[in-house]
Amino acid sequence: MSTGTAPSGRGGRFVGFRSLLKREILRFVRRPRNTFLPPAITNVLYFAVFGVVLGGRIDRIAGFDYILFILPGLVVLGAISNAFENSAFSIFHGRWNDYIHEVLTSPLSYREQVAAYTIASTLRGVFVGFIIVGVGLVFLPFAIDRAFVPIERPGYLVAFMLVVTTLFASFGVMGGLWARDFDYLTVLNQFILRPLVFFGGVFYSLDVLPPLYRTLSLLNPMIYMVNGVRYGFLGYADVDPNTSLVVLTALTLAVIAANVVLFRRGYGLIE
């Protein structure tokens, strides 16, 4: 296997990076029925049941209508699930069918290889986030007679969305290297990631929990992601958004660095 650091001109390496990034983006853009339609349908169900049917029977939470309160959490759920799934499947599928060696033997550095997979998956997560907001806009008039979603802290919203999707795109790269078959990916996404998000304050505020459960909830990293995005939308959070953003950014950089090391060592890539 190549060292991934073969000499080449800077322009040539940029062409290679751009080509790999373009391939990874087109891989999900050209299959909208598999990548964009499922989260749209899933969130139609979420908003219909929780936003419209149950939302009218639930008191306002932290001063917000229930459908507005749950929208940021649903955006996080869809965005990070798709960012994780995209990179994990792409890496694992390339290993499974042996075409990832074409990337490994290219003149791209390991940093560029990891960056291409991560950026493409981050973009998918962000796109899905936009789709979920669009679905929410459809249901707002039925639930609260309102036609728009407030964005009180746009800077925080952009920062948290980029950080959390990049973080889980990076986790997806790691998961794709670790997985031994497709069942591993299902276990990671369905039985670890999604439960953590559901218990991460998507459908409730920490203020409604007894002190013990509130303290235990703070051990769940999803609490900080959901509340960070919620702060961007509504200007409200159960935890300090600045501390959350710093910690999540540091964690993201650490996972990206770990992925570069794993690529360099050939973890999961050399049978």
GUZA-254248 format. One line per 3 residues: their letters; for each residue x negated, z, y of N, C-alpha, C. Coordinates in nm, 2 decimals, always signed. Example, Ala and Ser with C-alpha at 12.3 -4.5 7.8 and 13.67 -1.06 7.14 Angstrom:
2
as> -1.32,+0.78,-0.57,-1.23,+0.78,-0.45,-1.32,+0.78,-0.33 ~ -1.28,+0.71,-0.22,-1.37,+0.71,-0.11,-1.29,+0.79,+0.00
END
This chain:
271
mst> -0.08,+0.00,-0.12,+0.00,+0.00,+0.00,-0.09,+0.00,+0.12 ~ -0.04,-0.07,+0.22,-0.12,-0.08,+0.35,-0.12,+0.06,+0.42 ~ -0.22,+0.08,+0.50,-0.23,+0.21,+0.57,-0.13,+0.21,+0.69
gta> -0.07,+0.09,+0.72,+0.03,+0.09,+0.83,-0.04,+0.08,+0.96 ~ -0.17,+0.06,+0.97,-0.24,+0.06,+1.09,-0.34,-0.06,+1.10 ~ -0.30,-0.16,+1.04,-0.38,-0.28,+1.04,-0.40,-0.33,+1.19
psg> -0.52,-0.38,+1.22,-0.54,-0.42,+1.36,-0.46,-0.54,+1.40 ~ -0.41,-0.54,+1.52,-0.34,-0.66,+1.57,-0.33,-0.64,+1.72 ~ -0.30,-0.74,+1.80,-0.28,-0.73,+1.94,-0.15,-0.65,+1.97
rgg> -0.15,-0.59,+2.09,-0.04,-0.51,+2.13,+0.09,-0.59,+2.14 ~ +0.08,-0.72,+2.19,+0.19,-0.80,+2.19,+0.25,-0.83,+2.05 ~ +0.16,-0.86,+1.96,+0.20,-0.89,+1.82,+0.27,-0.77,+1.76
rfv> +0.22,-0.65,+1.78,+0.28,-0.53,+1.73,+0.41,-0.51,+1.79 ~ +0.43,-0.54,+1.92,+0.56,-0.52,+1.98,+0.66,-0.61,+1.92 ~ +0.62,-0.74,+1.89,+0.71,-0.83,+1.82,+0.75,-0.78,+1.69
gfr> +0.66,-0.72,+1.61,+0.69,-0.67,+1.48,+0.79,-0.55,+1.50 ~ +0.77,-0.46,+1.59,+0.86,-0.35,+1.61,+0.99,-0.39,+1.65 ~ +1.00,-0.49,+1.75,+1.13,-0.54,+1.79,+1.20,-0.61,+1.68
sll> +1.13,-0.68,+1.59,+1.19,-0.75,+1.48,+1.25,-0.65,+1.38 ~ +1.18,-0.54,+1.35,+1.23,-0.44,+1.26,+1.35,-0.37,+1.32 ~ +1.34,-0.34,+1.45,+1.45,-0.27,+1.52,+1.57,-0.36,+1.52
kre> +1.55,-0.49,+1.55,+1.67,-0.58,+1.55,+1.73,-0.59,+1.41 ~ +1.65,-0.60,+1.31,+1.70,-0.61,+1.17,+1.79,-0.49,+1.14 ~ +1.74,-0.37,+1.18,+1.82,-0.25,+1.15,+1.95,-0.24,+1.23
ilr> +1.94,-0.29,+1.35,+2.07,-0.29,+1.44,+2.17,-0.39,+1.38 ~ +2.12,-0.51,+1.35,+2.21,-0.61,+1.30,+2.27,-0.57,+1.16 ~ +2.20,-0.49,+1.09,+2.24,-0.45,+0.96,+2.38,-0.38,+0.97
fvr> +2.40,-0.30,+1.07,+2.53,-0.23,+1.08,+2.63,-0.30,+1.18 ~ +2.57,-0.38,+1.28,+2.66,-0.45,+1.37,+2.73,-0.56,+1.30 ~ +2.67,-0.63,+1.21,+2.73,-0.74,+1.14,+2.83,-0.70,+1.03
rpr> +2.84,-0.56,+1.01,+2.94,-0.52,+0.91,+3.03,-0.41,+0.97 ~ +3.11,-0.45,+1.07,+3.19,-0.35,+1.14,+3.29,-0.29,+1.05 ~ +3.34,-0.36,+0.95,+3.44,-0.30,+0.87,+3.39,-0.18,+0.79
ntf> +3.26,-0.19,+0.76,+3.19,-0.08,+0.69,+3.14,+0.03,+0.77 ~ +3.10,+0.00,+0.90,+3.03,+0.09,+0.98,+3.12,+0.15,+1.10 ~ +3.21,+0.07,+1.16,+3.28,+0.12,+1.27,+3.43,+0.15,+1.24
lpp> +3.49,+0.07,+1.14,+3.63,+0.09,+1.11,+3.66,+0.23,+1.04 ~ +3.57,+0.27,+0.94,+3.60,+0.40,+0.88,+3.61,+0.52,+0.98 ~ +3.51,+0.54,+1.07,+3.52,+0.65,+1.16,+3.64,+0.64,+1.25
ait> +3.68,+0.51,+1.29,+3.79,+0.50,+1.38,+3.92,+0.54,+1.30 ~ +3.94,+0.50,+1.18,+4.06,+0.54,+1.10,+4.06,+0.69,+1.08 ~ +3.94,+0.75,+1.04,+3.93,+0.89,+1.02,+3.98,+0.97,+1.14
nvl> +3.93,+0.93,+1.26,+3.96,+1.00,+1.38,+4.10,+0.97,+1.43 ~ +4.16,+0.86,+1.39,+4.30,+0.84,+1.42,+4.38,+0.95,+1.35 ~ +4.34,+0.98,+1.22,+4.41,+1.09,+1.15,+4.38,+1.23,+1.21
yfa> +4.26,+1.25,+1.25,+4.23,+1.38,+1.32,+4.31,+1.40,+1.44 ~ +4.31,+1.30,+1.53,+4.38,+1.32,+1.66,+4.54,+1.32,+1.63 ~ +4.58,+1.24,+1.54,+4.73,+1.25,+1.51,+4.77,+1.38,+1.46
vfg> +4.70,+1.44,+1.37,+4.74,+1.57,+1.31,+4.70,+1.69,+1.40 ~ +4.58,+1.70,+1.44,+4.53,+1.81,+1.52,+4.57,+1.80,+1.67 ~ +4.56,+1.68,+1.72,+4.58,+1.66,+1.86,+4.73,+1.65,+1.90
vvl> +4.81,+1.58,+1.82,+4.95,+1.56,+1.86,+5.04,+1.65,+1.78 ~ +5.03,+1.65,+1.65,+5.13,+1.73,+1.57,+5.11,+1.88,+1.59 ~ +4.98,+1.92,+1.57,+4.95,+2.06,+1.58,+4.92,+2.11,+1.73
ggr> +4.86,+2.01,+1.80,+4.81,+2.05,+1.93,+4.92,+2.10,+2.03 ~ +5.04,+2.05,+2.01,+5.15,+2.10,+2.10,+5.19,+2.24,+2.06 ~ +5.16,+2.29,+1.95,+5.20,+2.42,+1.90,+5.09,+2.52,+1.91
idr> +4.97,+2.48,+1.96,+4.86,+2.57,+1.97,+4.84,+2.60,+2.12 ~ +4.82,+2.73,+2.15,+4.79,+2.76,+2.29,+4.67,+2.70,+2.34 ~ +4.66,+2.69,+2.47,+4.54,+2.63,+2.53,+4.42,+2.72,+2.50
iag> +4.30,+2.66,+2.47,+4.18,+2.73,+2.44,+4.08,+2.72,+2.55 ~ +4.04,+2.83,+2.60,+3.95,+2.84,+2.71,+4.00,+2.76,+2.83 ~ +4.14,+2.76,+2.84,+4.20,+2.69,+2.96,+4.22,+2.54,+2.94
fdy> +4.19,+2.49,+2.82,+4.20,+2.34,+2.80,+4.30,+2.31,+2.69 ~ +4.37,+2.20,+2.71,+4.46,+2.15,+2.61,+4.39,+2.13,+2.48 ~ +4.45,+2.16,+2.37,+4.38,+2.16,+2.24,+4.32,+2.02,+2.21
ilf> +4.38,+1.91,+2.24,+4.33,+1.78,+2.21,+4.20,+1.76,+2.29 ~ +4.19,+1.80,+2.41,+4.07,+1.79,+2.49,+3.96,+1.88,+2.44 ~ +4.00,+2.00,+2.39,+3.90,+2.09,+2.34,+3.83,+2.04,+2.21
ilp> +3.91,+1.98,+2.12,+3.85,+1.93,+1.99,+3.78,+1.80,+2.01 ~ +3.81,+1.72,+2.11,+3.75,+1.59,+2.12,+3.60,+1.59,+2.12 ~ +3.53,+1.67,+2.20,+3.38,+1.67,+2.19,+3.33,+1.70,+2.05
glv> +3.39,+1.79,+1.98,+3.35,+1.83,+1.84,+3.37,+1.71,+1.75 ~ +3.48,+1.64,+1.76,+3.50,+1.52,+1.68,+3.40,+1.41,+1.71 ~ +3.36,+1.40,+1.84,+3.26,+1.30,+1.88,+3.13,+1.34,+1.81
vlg> +3.09,+1.46,+1.81,+2.97,+1.51,+1.75,+2.97,+1.48,+1.60 ~ +3.08,+1.52,+1.53,+3.10,+1.50,+1.39,+3.08,+1.35,+1.35 ~ +3.15,+1.26,+1.42,+3.13,+1.12,+1.39,+3.00,+1.06,+1.42
ais> +2.94,+1.10,+1.53,+2.81,+1.05,+1.58,+2.70,+1.09,+1.49 ~ +2.69,+1.22,+1.46,+2.57,+1.26,+1.38,+2.59,+1.22,+1.23 ~ +2.71,+1.21,+1.18,+2.73,+1.17,+1.04,+2.69,+1.02,+1.03
naf> +2.72,+0.94,+1.12,+2.68,+0.80,+1.11,+2.54,+0.78,+1.14 ~ +2.48,+0.85,+1.23,+2.34,+0.84,+1.26,+2.26,+0.88,+1.13 ~ +2.30,+0.99,+1.07,+2.23,+1.03,+0.95,+2.25,+0.93,+0.83
ens> +2.37,+0.89,+0.82,+2.40,+0.79,+0.71,+2.33,+0.66,+0.72 ~ +2.32,+0.61,+0.84,+2.25,+0.48,+0.87,+2.11,+0.49,+0.83 ~ +2.03,+0.58,+0.88,+1.89,+0.58,+0.84,+1.86,+0.62,+0.70
afs> +1.94,+0.72,+0.65,+1.92,+0.76,+0.51,+1.95,+0.64,+0.41 ~ +2.06,+0.57,+0.44,+2.09,+0.46,+0.35,+1.99,+0.35,+0.36 ~ +1.95,+0.32,+0.48,+1.85,+0.21,+0.50,+1.72,+0.23,+0.43
ifh> +1.67,+0.36,+0.45,+1.54,+0.39,+0.39,+1.56,+0.39,+0.24 ~ +1.66,+0.45,+0.19,+1.68,+0.46,+0.04,+1.71,+0.33,-0.02 ~ +1.79,+0.24,+0.05,+1.82,+0.11,-0.01,+1.69,+0.03,-0.01
grw> +1.61,+0.04,+0.09,+1.48,-0.03,+0.09,+1.39,+0.01,-0.02 ~ +1.39,+0.14,-0.05,+1.31,+0.19,-0.17,+1.37,+0.14,-0.30 ~ +1.50,+0.15,-0.31,+1.57,+0.12,-0.43,+1.55,-0.03,-0.47
ndy> +1.55,-0.12,-0.37,+1.54,-0.26,-0.39,+1.40,-0.31,-0.36 ~ +1.30,-0.22,-0.34,+1.16,-0.25,-0.32,+1.13,-0.34,-0.20 ~ +1.22,-0.36,-0.11,+1.18,-0.44,+0.01,+1.13,-0.36,+0.12
ihe> +1.12,-0.23,+0.11,+1.06,-0.15,+0.22,+0.91,-0.17,+0.22 ~ +0.85,-0.22,+0.11,+0.71,-0.25,+0.11,+0.67,-0.35,+0.21 ~ +0.76,-0.44,+0.24,+0.73,-0.54,+0.34,+0.71,-0.48,+0.48
vlt> +0.78,-0.37,+0.51,+0.76,-0.30,+0.63,+0.63,-0.22,+0.62 ~ +0.60,-0.16,+0.51,+0.48,-0.07,+0.49,+0.35,-0.15,+0.50 ~ +0.36,-0.28,+0.46,+0.24,-0.36,+0.46,+0.23,-0.45,+0.59
spl> +0.32,-0.43,+0.68,+0.31,-0.49,+0.81,+0.21,-0.42,+0.90 ~ +0.17,-0.49,+1.01,+0.07,-0.43,+1.10,+0.13,-0.32,+1.18 ~ +0.25,-0.28,+1.16,+0.31,-0.18,+1.24,+0.25,-0.04,+1.20
syr> +0.23,+0.05,+1.30,+0.19,+0.18,+1.27,+0.30,+0.26,+1.21 ~ +0.27,+0.37,+1.16,+0.38,+0.46,+1.10,+0.47,+0.51,+1.21 ~ +0.42,+0.54,+1.32,+0.50,+0.58,+1.43,+0.60,+0.47,+1.47
eqv> +0.56,+0.35,+1.47,+0.65,+0.24,+1.51,+0.76,+0.22,+1.40 ~ +0.72,+0.23,+1.27,+0.81,+0.22,+1.16,+0.92,+0.32,+1.17 ~ +0.88,+0.45,+1.19,+0.98,+0.56,+1.20,+1.06,+0.54,+1.32
aay> +1.00,+0.50,+1.44,+1.08,+0.48,+1.56,+1.18,+0.37,+1.54 ~ +1.16,+0.26,+1.48,+1.25,+0.16,+1.46,+1.38,+0.21,+1.38 ~ +1.35,+0.27,+1.27,+1.46,+0.32,+1.19,+1.54,+0.43,+1.27
tia> +1.47,+0.51,+1.34,+1.54,+0.62,+1.41,+1.62,+0.57,+1.53 ~ +1.56,+0.48,+1.61,+1.63,+0.43,+1.73,+1.76,+0.35,+1.68 ~ +1.75,+0.27,+1.58,+1.87,+0.19,+1.54,+1.98,+0.29,+1.49
stl> +1.94,+0.39,+1.42,+2.04,+0.48,+1.37,+2.10,+0.57,+1.48 ~ +2.02,+0.60,+1.58,+2.07,+0.67,+1.70,+2.17,+0.59,+1.77 ~ +2.14,+0.46,+1.79,+2.24,+0.37,+1.85,+2.37,+0.36,+1.78
rgv> +2.36,+0.36,+1.64,+2.49,+0.36,+1.57,+2.57,+0.48,+1.59 ~ +2.50,+0.60,+1.60,+2.57,+0.72,+1.62,+2.64,+0.72,+1.76 ~ +2.57,+0.67,+1.86,+2.62,+0.67,+2.00,+2.74,+0.57,+2.00
fvg> +2.73,+0.46,+1.94,+2.84,+0.36,+1.93,+2.97,+0.43,+1.87 ~ +2.95,+0.50,+1.76,+3.06,+0.56,+1.70,+3.12,+0.67,+1.79 ~ +3.03,+0.74,+1.86,+3.08,+0.84,+1.96,+3.17,+0.77,+2.06
fii> +3.14,+0.65,+2.11,+3.22,+0.58,+2.21,+3.35,+0.54,+2.14 ~ +3.35,+0.50,+2.02,+3.47,+0.46,+1.95,+3.57,+0.58,+1.94 ~ +3.51,+0.70,+1.91,+3.59,+0.82,+1.89,+3.66,+0.86,+2.03
vgv> +3.58,+0.85,+2.13,+3.64,+0.87,+2.27,+3.75,+0.77,+2.29 ~ +3.73,+0.65,+2.25,+3.84,+0.55,+2.27,+3.96,+0.58,+2.19 ~ +3.95,+0.63,+2.07,+4.06,+0.67,+1.99,+4.13,+0.79,+2.06
glv> +4.05,+0.88,+2.11,+4.11,+1.00,+2.18,+4.19,+0.95,+2.30 ~ +4.15,+0.85,+2.37,+4.22,+0.81,+2.49,+4.36,+0.75,+2.45 ~ +4.36,+0.69,+2.33,+4.49,+0.64,+2.29,+4.59,+0.75,+2.26
flp> +4.55,+0.86,+2.21,+4.64,+0.97,+2.18,+4.66,+1.07,+2.29 ~ +4.58,+1.07,+2.40,+4.60,+1.16,+2.51,+4.74,+1.16,+2.57 ~ +4.79,+1.04,+2.60,+4.93,+1.03,+2.66,+5.03,+1.09,+2.58
fai> +5.02,+1.08,+2.44,+5.12,+1.14,+2.35,+5.11,+1.29,+2.34 ~ +4.99,+1.34,+2.36,+4.97,+1.49,+2.35,+4.99,+1.56,+2.48 ~ +4.94,+1.51,+2.59,+4.94,+1.59,+2.71,+4.97,+1.51,+2.83
dra> +5.02,+1.39,+2.81,+5.06,+1.30,+2.92,+4.94,+1.28,+3.02 ~ +4.83,+1.25,+2.96,+4.71,+1.23,+3.04,+4.64,+1.10,+2.99 ~ +4.58,+1.03,+3.08,+4.52,+0.90,+3.04,+4.37,+0.89,+3.04
fvp> +4.30,+1.00,+3.07,+4.16,+0.99,+3.08,+4.10,+1.12,+3.02 ~ +3.97,+1.11,+2.98,+3.89,+1.22,+2.93,+3.80,+1.27,+3.04 ~ +3.80,+1.40,+3.08,+3.71,+1.44,+3.19,+3.57,+1.44,+3.14
ier> +3.48,+1.41,+3.23,+3.33,+1.42,+3.21,+3.28,+1.50,+3.32 ~ +3.27,+1.63,+3.31,+3.23,+1.72,+3.41,+3.08,+1.72,+3.44 ~ +3.00,+1.71,+3.33,+2.85,+1.71,+3.34,+2.79,+1.59,+3.27
pgy> +2.80,+1.47,+3.33,+2.75,+1.35,+3.26,+2.61,+1.36,+3.22 ~ +2.52,+1.42,+3.30,+2.38,+1.43,+3.26,+2.36,+1.51,+3.13 ~ +2.43,+1.62,+3.12,+2.43,+1.70,+3.00,+2.48,+1.62,+2.88
lva> +2.59,+1.55,+2.91,+2.66,+1.47,+2.80,+2.56,+1.37,+2.74 ~ +2.50,+1.29,+2.83,+2.41,+1.19,+2.79,+2.29,+1.25,+2.71 ~ +2.23,+1.36,+2.77,+2.12,+1.42,+2.71,+2.15,+1.48,+2.57
fml> +2.26,+1.55,+2.56,+2.30,+1.61,+2.43,+2.33,+1.50,+2.32 ~ +2.40,+1.39,+2.36,+2.44,+1.29,+2.27,+2.31,+1.22,+2.22 ~ +2.22,+1.19,+2.31,+2.09,+1.13,+2.26,+2.01,+1.22,+2.17
vvt> +2.01,+1.35,+2.21,+1.92,+1.44,+2.13,+1.98,+1.46,+1.99 ~ +2.12,+1.49,+1.98,+2.17,+1.52,+1.85,+2.18,+1.40,+1.76 ~ +2.20,+1.28,+1.82,+2.21,+1.16,+1.73,+2.06,+1.13,+1.68
tlf> +1.97,+1.14,+1.77,+1.83,+1.12,+1.73,+1.78,+1.22,+1.63 ~ +1.82,+1.34,+1.65,+1.79,+1.45,+1.55,+1.84,+1.41,+1.41 ~ +1.97,+1.37,+1.40,+2.02,+1.34,+1.27,+1.98,+1.20,+1.22
asf> +1.95,+1.11,+1.31,+1.89,+0.99,+1.26,+1.75,+1.02,+1.19 ~ +1.68,+1.12,+1.25,+1.55,+1.16,+1.20,+1.57,+1.23,+1.06 ~ +1.67,+1.32,+1.06,+1.70,+1.38,+0.93,+1.74,+1.28,+0.82
gvm> +1.80,+1.17,+0.87,+1.84,+1.07,+0.77,+1.72,+1.00,+0.72 ~ +1.62,+0.97,+0.80,+1.49,+0.92,+0.75,+1.43,+1.01,+0.64 ~ +1.43,+1.14,+0.67,+1.38,+1.23,+0.58,+1.46,+1.24,+0.45
ggl> +1.59,+1.23,+0.46,+1.68,+1.23,+0.35,+1.67,+1.11,+0.26 ~ +1.65,+0.99,+0.33,+1.63,+0.87,+0.26,+1.50,+0.87,+0.18 ~ +1.40,+0.93,+0.23,+1.27,+0.95,+0.15,+1.28,+1.04,+0.03
war> +1.36,+1.15,+0.05,+1.38,+1.25,-0.05,+1.47,+1.21,-0.16 ~ +1.58,+1.13,-0.13,+1.68,+1.10,-0.23,+1.63,+1.03,-0.35 ~ +1.68,+1.07,-0.47,+1.64,+1.00,-0.59,+1.75,+0.91,-0.64
dfd> +1.87,+0.92,-0.59,+1.98,+0.83,-0.62,+2.08,+0.84,-0.51 ~ +2.18,+0.76,-0.52,+2.28,+0.76,-0.41,+2.36,+0.89,-0.41 ~ +2.37,+0.96,-0.52,+2.44,+1.09,-0.52,+2.38,+1.19,-0.43
ylt> +2.24,+1.18,-0.41,+2.17,+1.27,-0.32,+2.23,+1.26,-0.18 ~ +2.25,+1.13,-0.14,+2.29,+1.10,+0.00,+2.43,+1.16,+0.02 ~ +2.52,+1.14,-0.08,+2.65,+1.19,-0.08,+2.66,+1.34,-0.06
vln> +2.57,+1.41,-0.14,+2.56,+1.56,-0.13,+2.52,+1.60,+0.00 ~ +2.42,+1.54,+0.06,+2.37,+1.58,+0.19,+2.47,+1.56,+0.30 ~ +2.54,+1.45,+0.30,+2.64,+1.42,+0.40,+2.77,+1.50,+0.39
qfi> +2.83,+1.49,+0.27,+2.96,+1.55,+0.25,+2.96,+1.70,+0.22 ~ +2.86,+1.75,+0.16,+2.86,+1.89,+0.11,+2.77,+1.98,+0.19 ~ +2.69,+1.93,+0.28,+2.61,+2.01,+0.37,+2.63,+1.98,+0.51
lrp> +2.62,+1.86,+0.55,+2.64,+1.82,+0.69,+2.78,+1.85,+0.75 ~ +2.88,+1.79,+0.68,+3.02,+1.80,+0.73,+3.07,+1.95,+0.73 ~ +3.05,+2.02,+0.63,+3.09,+2.16,+0.64,+3.03,+2.24,+0.75
lvf> +2.90,+2.22,+0.78,+2.83,+2.29,+0.89,+2.90,+2.25,+1.02 ~ +2.94,+2.12,+1.04,+3.00,+2.08,+1.16,+3.14,+2.14,+1.17 ~ +3.22,+2.14,+1.06,+3.35,+2.20,+1.07,+3.35,+2.35,+1.11
fgg> +3.24,+2.42,+1.06,+3.23,+2.56,+1.10,+3.14,+2.57,+1.22 ~ +3.12,+2.47,+1.30,+3.04,+2.47,+1.42,+3.12,+2.47,+1.55 ~ +3.24,+2.51,+1.54,+3.32,+2.53,+1.66,+3.39,+2.40,+1.70
vfy> +3.41,+2.31,+1.61,+3.49,+2.18,+1.64,+3.63,+2.21,+1.68 ~ +3.70,+2.30,+1.60,+3.84,+2.32,+1.61,+3.87,+2.46,+1.67 ~ +3.77,+2.53,+1.71,+3.80,+2.67,+1.77,+3.69,+2.71,+1.86
sld> +3.72,+2.81,+1.94,+3.62,+2.87,+2.03,+3.56,+2.99,+1.96 ~ +3.44,+3.02,+1.99,+3.38,+3.15,+1.93,+3.44,+3.27,+1.98 ~ +3.51,+3.26,+2.10,+3.57,+3.38,+2.15,+3.69,+3.43,+2.07
vlp> +3.75,+3.34,+1.98,+3.86,+3.39,+1.90,+3.82,+3.46,+1.78 ~ +3.69,+3.46,+1.75,+3.63,+3.52,+1.62,+3.60,+3.66,+1.64 ~ +3.62,+3.74,+1.54,+3.57,+3.88,+1.54,+3.42,+3.89,+1.56
ply> +3.37,+4.00,+1.62,+3.23,+4.00,+1.65,+3.13,+3.97,+1.54 ~ +3.16,+4.01,+1.41,+3.08,+3.98,+1.30,+3.07,+3.83,+1.27 ~ +3.19,+3.77,+1.27,+3.19,+3.62,+1.24,+3.13,+3.54,+1.36
rtl> +3.15,+3.59,+1.48,+3.08,+3.52,+1.59,+2.93,+3.53,+1.58 ~ +2.88,+3.64,+1.54,+2.73,+3.66,+1.52,+2.68,+3.57,+1.41 ~ +2.76,+3.56,+1.30,+2.72,+3.47,+1.19,+2.73,+3.33,+1.23
sll> +2.82,+3.29,+1.31,+2.84,+3.15,+1.35,+2.72,+3.11,+1.44 ~ +2.66,+3.20,+1.51,+2.54,+3.16,+1.59,+2.42,+3.12,+1.51 ~ +2.43,+3.15,+1.38,+2.32,+3.10,+1.29,+2.34,+2.95,+1.25
npm> +2.46,+2.90,+1.28,+2.48,+2.76,+1.25,+2.43,+2.67,+1.36 ~ +2.34,+2.58,+1.34,+2.28,+2.50,+1.45,+2.39,+2.41,+1.51 ~ +2.49,+2.38,+1.43,+2.60,+2.29,+1.49,+2.67,+2.35,+1.60
iym> +2.67,+2.48,+1.61,+2.74,+2.54,+1.72,+2.68,+2.50,+1.85 ~ +2.55,+2.49,+1.86,+2.48,+2.45,+1.98,+2.50,+2.30,+2.02 ~ +2.51,+2.22,+1.91,+2.53,+2.08,+1.94,+2.67,+2.05,+1.99
vng> +2.77,+2.11,+1.92,+2.91,+2.09,+1.96,+2.93,+2.14,+2.10 ~ +2.88,+2.26,+2.12,+2.90,+2.32,+2.26,+2.83,+2.25,+2.37 ~ +2.71,+2.19,+2.33,+2.64,+2.11,+2.43,+2.72,+1.99,+2.48
vry> +2.77,+1.91,+2.38,+2.85,+1.80,+2.41,+2.98,+1.84,+2.48 ~ +3.04,+1.95,+2.44,+3.16,+2.00,+2.50,+3.13,+2.04,+2.65 ~ +3.02,+2.09,+2.67,+2.98,+2.12,+2.81,+2.97,+2.00,+2.89
gfl> +2.92,+1.89,+2.83,+2.91,+1.76,+2.91,+3.05,+1.71,+2.94 ~ +3.14,+1.72,+2.85,+3.28,+1.67,+2.88,+3.36,+1.77,+2.97 ~ +3.36,+1.89,+2.93,+3.46,+1.98,+3.00,+3.39,+2.08,+3.09
gya> +3.26,+2.09,+3.09,+3.19,+2.19,+3.17,+3.21,+2.33,+3.12 ~ +3.24,+2.34,+2.99,+3.26,+2.47,+2.92,+3.18,+2.48,+2.79 ~ +3.12,+2.59,+2.77,+3.04,+2.61,+2.64,+3.04,+2.76,+2.61
dvd> +3.04,+2.79,+2.48,+3.03,+2.93,+2.43,+2.89,+2.98,+2.43 ~ +2.79,+2.89,+2.44,+2.65,+2.93,+2.44,+2.58,+2.86,+2.55 ~ +2.47,+2.91,+2.59,+2.39,+2.85,+2.71,+2.35,+2.71,+2.68
pnt> +2.39,+2.61,+2.75,+2.36,+2.47,+2.72,+2.21,+2.44,+2.75 ~ +2.15,+2.50,+2.84,+2.01,+2.48,+2.87,+1.92,+2.52,+2.76 ~ +1.94,+2.64,+2.71,+1.86,+2.68,+2.59,+1.88,+2.60,+2.47
slv> +2.01,+2.56,+2.45,+2.04,+2.47,+2.34,+1.97,+2.34,+2.35 ~ +1.97,+2.28,+2.47,+1.91,+2.15,+2.48,+1.76,+2.16,+2.46 ~ +1.69,+2.26,+2.51,+1.55,+2.28,+2.49,+1.51,+2.29,+2.34
vlt> +1.59,+2.38,+2.27,+1.56,+2.40,+2.13,+1.59,+2.28,+2.05 ~ +1.70,+2.21,+2.07,+1.73,+2.09,+2.00,+1.63,+1.98,+2.02 ~ +1.58,+1.97,+2.14,+1.48,+1.87,+2.18,+1.35,+1.89,+2.10
alt> +1.31,+2.02,+2.10,+1.19,+2.06,+2.03,+1.21,+2.03,+1.88 ~ +1.32,+2.06,+1.82,+1.35,+2.04,+1.68,+1.34,+1.89,+1.65 ~ +1.40,+1.81,+1.74,+1.40,+1.66,+1.72,+1.26,+1.61,+1.71
lav> +1.18,+1.65,+1.81,+1.04,+1.60,+1.81,+0.96,+1.65,+1.69 ~ +0.99,+1.77,+1.64,+0.93,+1.82,+1.52,+0.96,+1.74,+1.40 ~ +1.09,+1.70,+1.38,+1.14,+1.62,+1.27,+1.08,+1.48,+1.27
iaa> +1.08,+1.42,+1.39,+1.02,+1.29,+1.40,+0.87,+1.29,+1.36 ~ +0.80,+1.39,+1.41,+0.66,+1.41,+1.37,+0.64,+1.43,+1.22 ~ +0.73,+1.50,+1.16,+0.73,+1.53,+1.02,+0.75,+1.39,+0.94
nvv> +0.84,+1.31,+0.99,+0.87,+1.18,+0.93,+0.75,+1.09,+0.93 ~ +0.67,+1.09,+1.04,+0.55,+1.01,+1.06,+0.45,+1.06,+0.95 ~ +0.44,+1.19,+0.93,+0.35,+1.24,+0.83,+0.39,+1.20,+0.69
lfr> +0.52,+1.21,+0.66,+0.57,+1.17,+0.53,+0.54,+1.02,+0.51 ~ +0.56,+0.93,+0.61,+0.53,+0.79,+0.59,+0.38,+0.77,+0.56 ~ +0.30,+0.84,+0.64,+0.16,+0.83,+0.62,+0.11,+0.87,+0.48
rgy> +0.17,+0.97,+0.43,+0.14,+1.02,+0.29,+0.21,+0.94,+0.18 ~ +0.30,+0.85,+0.22,+0.37,+0.78,+0.12,+0.47,+0.85,+0.04 ~ +0.52,+0.96,+0.10,+0.62,+1.05,+0.03,+0.74,+0.97,+0.00
gli> +0.78,+0.96,-0.13,+0.90,+0.89,-0.17,+0.88,+0.74,-0.17 ~ +0.77,+0.69,-0.12,+0.75,+0.54,-0.10,+0.66,+0.49,-0.21 ~ +0.58,+0.57,-0.27,+0.48,+0.53,-0.37,+0.53,+0.59,-0.50
e> +0.58,+0.51,-0.59,+0.62,+0.56,-0.72,+0.51,+0.57,-0.82
END
